[in-house]
Amino acid sequence: MGSAYSGRGWTTETGNLLTRTSRRAEIDHIRQTVPSHLHYEHWRDSRLQSAELGLFHLLWRGIEEIVLTLREAGFVDMVVSGNHRYRRQPRKGAASWVLRRGVLLADLSGFCAQKACAGGG
């Protein structure tokens, strides 16, 4: 996952310096999250003007998990392609992967039978 620390800075047109540093807190393999502490600073004339702390949670999911989640939501006819090559499965090192779908089916018959439509409603 790379270094646990990273930083970056930008100088504005007016000479202000904006910085962002991050420190990865931990990797939670069970929850598939990587929380990081972010620290932003605004400097003007070598003096700190403001600072802000934040927490960022990076979530990662595998292709199969995404496909299963979308199927559960009603998406059908999905095709996963690696590196924009239609129907070619993504491989290790693929720069990108694309998920295309057919139609979204909304079957409300089960809901209707149990809830609002029961008894002529």
N, C-alpha and C positions, 0 to 999 in steps of 0.2 A: 504494500500500500504506500510505499514511499516514506519520506521523513515524517516524524511526528510534529515537526515545527516547520512553518513556512511564513514568509513575509513578502510584502510588496508595497511599493510607494509610488505616488503620482505627484507631479508638480503641476499646479494649475496655471492658467495664463497670467494670473495676478501674483504668482510666486509663492502661493500657499503650498504646503506639503501635506498630503493626505496619505496615511499609512494604514495598512491592515496586516495584522499578524494573526496566525492561528496556531493552536496547539491541540493536536488530537488527544482526546481524553482517554479513550479506550476503544477497542473493537469488540462488539458484542456479536459473536458468531451465531448465537441462538436467536436473537431478535433481528439479526442482519442489519445492524445499525452501526454507524461510526459517529459518535458525538464529538464535536470540536468546539473549543472556546475561541471566540473571535474577539479581537481587540482593535478598535478603530481609533485613530488619532488625527487631529487637525492642528497643524503647526503654522504659525505666522511669525516671521522675523525671529526664528529660532525659539519661540515661546509657544508652549502648549496652550491652545485655545479651548479645546474640548476633547473629551475621550468618551468612548462608549464600549461596553462589553456586551457580548451576545453569545448565544448558544445555538449551534447549527447541528441538526441531525441529518446525516446522509443515510438514506435507506437504499439497500440494493436488493434486487430480486432477479432470479434466474428467468430465462426465456420460458421454460415450462411453467413456472409459477404464474407468470403474466398470462400465458395462454389459458391456463386453467381458470384463473380469475375472470378473464373475459368471457370464457364459455359459460361460467356460472351466471354471469350477468346477461347472457342471452346472445352473445355474438357467435356466429357460425361461419363455416367456410373460411377459416383463417389460414393464411399461408405465411410462414416465416422464411425470410430470405436473407442471406449474408452478403455484405458488400454490394448491395443493390443488384444481385444476380437472382432473378426470379426463381423461386423454388429451390435454390441452393442453400442448404443448411449452413448457418454460421459455424465457423471453425475457430479454434483458438487463434487469437491474434487478429480476428476480423475487426476492421476499422468501424464497421457499423452493421446493424441488422434492422430489417424492416418487417413490420407485421401488418399484413393487409387483411381485410375482412370482407365478407359478403354482406348479408343483411342482418339487422338486429331484429330478433323475434321477441315480441312481447305477448306472452300467453297469460292472459288474465283470467282464464276460465276457472282455475283453482281458487283464485281470490274471490271471484264472483260467487262461486258456489258456497263459500264459507262465510262471506261477509256481507257486503252491501246488497248483492242481488238475491240473497236467500229470502224466500217467502214473498217473491214478487217485488222486492224493493229495489 
